[in-house]
Amino acid sequence: MGTTTQTRPGTNGHGAGGETPSVVIDCKLDHVYYGGFLAVRDSHVQVERGKITGFIGPSGCGKSTVLRSLNRMNDLIRGFRFEGHVRFHGQDVYDRSVDPVAVRRYIGMVFQQPNPFSMSIFDNVAFGLKLNRFKGNVSERVEKALKQAALWDEVKDKLKNSGLSLSGGQQQRLCIARAVATEPSVLLMDEPCSALDPIATRRVEELMLQLKKDYTIAIVTHNMQQAQRVADITAFFSVDISKGSRTGYLVEAGPTKQVFESPQEQLTKEYVSGQFS
Amino acid sequence: MSPAAVATHAERTATTSLERSPFEPRALKNLLLTAGVWLAALLAAVPLVSVLYMLVVRGGARLSTSLFVELPPAGFEMGGGFGNAIVGTLVMVGLGGLISIPVGVLAAVFLAELGPESRLSQVTRFATKTLTGMPSILTGVFAYAVVVLTTGTYSAPAGGVALAVLMLPTVVLTAESAIRVVPKITRDAAYGMGCTRSQVIWKVLLPTAMPGILTGVMLAVARAAGETAPLLFTALFSSFWLFDGGVPRLWQPTASLAVLIYNFAGMPFENQIELAWAASLVLVIMVLIINVLSRWIGQRRG
């Protein structure tokens, strides 16, 4: 940790160098290893306040690894270590003095597979509040979170039912409600729609655009159209198989319109025009 | 049909017969196998059903309320019951559970969650697996050496310790696998919400794994209730009540249903043999109740 490596030319399309006040997370991953395997290299991404940052790229390009390193979810994977830094409002989240549990309370997460707990809908949303010994009106906050997640009307009469009794799309919105109930500052979404049908996907996308008002969002998606629809900023990752291994790296990042319409890198151009995936 | 020319739709329809042809080789093989499976299932049910039948017929004949409130009769005495043995079994199985369930479940948490690949886990897992197959009389000998010799008396706690050793491996291994099968995405959800490790364990893993853990606990309890060998060296037997005017007198030999059956079944007295049958029936019913209860609890939680 903390070692510096040279940033290769063209690995960063925006905001490299100094942090502007609007940057919530500044993530510079020089090398990320799982055991002896180099998973990601030379990736510097910034997540800006009130915007949706989309991570796109072919499978194995490390976009999920990058996302999961933002709130230290990778700590749970054996053999994970990295060189670089992840700063949340300027504070290094991997500093020895930082409690990873606290990081995750400020940087919430929604996963690829909807993963409600096997408890009631109400208890799922209230879960985070209870963890934090929330002193206010719990049912009020649960209702607010479910409304924010556009789920309230569908579940208000069956809050006691199991969270697992809902449909896949509803479960995912329940997970979003659970994540926003504690009012984190950032919401990380790891391919939140890949297990959902098109209608449920659209609802979740609309929801993201709604949530943008209150939260900073970073989303991993392998769906380029989704990135175009929701992301303000897009970071394109690719995978380098030149050294006999598969190492992901950041090719280009910038405003979504720019990345898709006038990409700086040849590789980006090929990817967004569908020449490889 | 030659592979070159596929039959036309009309040709295929003409040659298709939907009627059963039971003597066609494939159908015949199917029939034989089905019959074999039925027969095997039937054979597997024979011992259990005949044991239950004998229990109900011979034990049921002697069933009455006096069995539950009276003490075991001496040699040529008539009547009597085994109230003290029921109490003794409940107390000793309870003690066994009180020791083995917390230790077993917490050990399982370590094996499944805290250090699955650690040296300690490997040793513990090996030890518990070996212990599962160990003859139950050895747990009795162990508790004899550890409790009976040090306290100087046969007692209910000694029996409880023997049963706890017997129950421990079942509790540990079933609880470990129940915790392990909690999906990774559920753990991720908990960590992602900002749970500490202990919160993940107490608030998510254990509640989710509860039906599986309960099943293991109940299996262990049911087995312990029926074991004779561990109690022969530890609790021995007694013809008196464990509680004297509501005060437990734990540090003395204690009766249990299993040992009562063992003792009385070998006696040359008709009365005692009848009591042994009745005690067997009562024991089976107790185990059955435990099983049904545990299923009910498991379903309610899940």
Interface residues (C-beta under 8 A of the other chain):
Chain A: N71 M73 L76 V101 A102 R104 R105 G108 M109 F111 Q113 N115 P116 F117 S118 M119 F127 G128 L131 N132 C175 R178 A179 T182
Chain B: P183 I185 T186 R187 D188 A189 A190 Y191 G192 M193 G194 C195 T196 Q199 K203 V204 P207 T208 G302
